[in-house]
């Protein structure tokens, strides 16, 4: 059995959309306290995280109420490293999407020189086009994941068309994966977002298992 931890490490210098994490030392052994205790200030979309339908529509499902059978189960990693722009329906079909219900998009984002490795948010990265999102929704995909801070392409981060295509229709989004060490193919996925009650998103330790 091989276990791949595809979660991003969380720290103050990490690549982040918006405000970066902050750490405060509450107690420290070095200062004479009995133990080390820290307080972390992070957003719900920090690092590897799950977007719930509530993220883009009031009254929809929050992250703590997403069914476990959506977050845990068979998944397929698709090789889309040859795509340099948006991933559309044609690219998904060519990559062999088949009838998978948990789909993970491996792109050049998590390559050695990809957007995921940048010190600051770059102007370009590979995201999912709205027509690709529509195909996934029509195929009954439960959760779609990608190796960047957002599933959205740079040109769609005003209207957020891909998110609107997926989340209000019950398709969960998983963002911020590091897929550099993962080959395309079938896996078991375990994605466990923090149980932030009523939240639109939450950081999620995520692993893939190949038996």
Helices and strands as residue ranges (DSSP letters): E 2-5, E 22-27, G 29-31, E 37-41, E 49-51, G 53-55, G 63-65, H 68-71, E 72-79, E 86-87, H 89-95, E 102-106, G 108-110, G 115-117, E 127-128, H 130-138, E 143-146, G 154-156, H 161-166, G 167-169, E 172-175, E 185-193, E 201-210
